[in-house]
Amino acid sequence: MVSPRLERILKRIKDETLRGKVAEILENPTIRIGDEAFSGLALEDSPAALWQHHTYSGGLIEHIEATAEIAITLCRVIEKVYKGKVDRDVVLAGVLLHDVFKPLTYALQENGSVGSSPLGEKLDHLSLVVSELIRRNFPLEVVHTVCAHHGEYGPMKPKTLEALVCFLADYADSQLNGGVLRAAKHIAREATGGEIEGLTAREAFKIVHLKAAEGLEGVRKFLEKREGRI
């Protein structure tokens, strides 16, 4: 079953065949290599990265949602401002699939943290998803969009508008989330004198707002309440 949060994005893909192919992966994000089938963390529980951005449980779903919203906005700009044409189905498919195999590269550690899985130590999520999309006969435009979603930082630069939109949306959300998390952790250190672990993006945005509205005292009270001390 597709997560309801991803289902809302999936339903915006108009082409029924493409929508069905994307749904099959979202419903069962596993991959087979040789005689072994690999699965990982549930999509709903997985972070989107081990550091830099969306590093908390549920971060992957948030990242996909935010990336989709940014991507649709970019599509609207292309169409309304620049009078260009962009295939939104390809964009949305790319957004939904670009990090779908990241959970396979993660595993819970004995201390409860998330680290690299045995599969993740040998193959990265981009190699996994591109090979699987080709195996499942996805359209070349979708495969390219996913393959190029790291932009200049990956093996393939975007060669289509759809790939460019996916890369820009992914990059923008990664930078937004990572920047706010770093800012919130810095503010929290100022307020408490110590490190705060496990911050979510929602908490980070709250901390940044409280610093501007109420100063460090407001942040301190929020963090004390978070820790159950008041």
Secondary structure as GFF3:
##gff-version 3
##sequence-region A 1 230
A	DSSP	alpha_helix	4	10	.	.	.	ID=ss1
A	DSSP	alpha_helix	16	27	.	.	.	ID=ss2
A	DSSP	beta_strand	31	33	.	.	.	ID=ss3
A	DSSP	beta_strand	36	38	.	.	.	ID=ss4
A	DSSP	alpha_helix	59	80	.	.	.	ID=ss5
A	DSSP	alpha_helix	88	97	.	.	.	ID=ss6
A	DSSP	three_ten_helix	102	105	.	.	.	ID=ss7
A	DSSP	beta_strand	106	108	.	.	.	ID=ss8
A	DSSP	beta_strand	114	116	.	.	.	ID=ss9
A	DSSP	alpha_helix	125	135	.	.	.	ID=ss10
A	DSSP	alpha_helix	140	147	.	.	.	ID=ss11
A	DSSP	three_ten_helix	151	153	.	.	.	ID=ss12
A	DSSP	alpha_helix	161	192	.	.	.	ID=ss13
A	DSSP	alpha_helix	201	226	.	.	.	ID=ss14
###
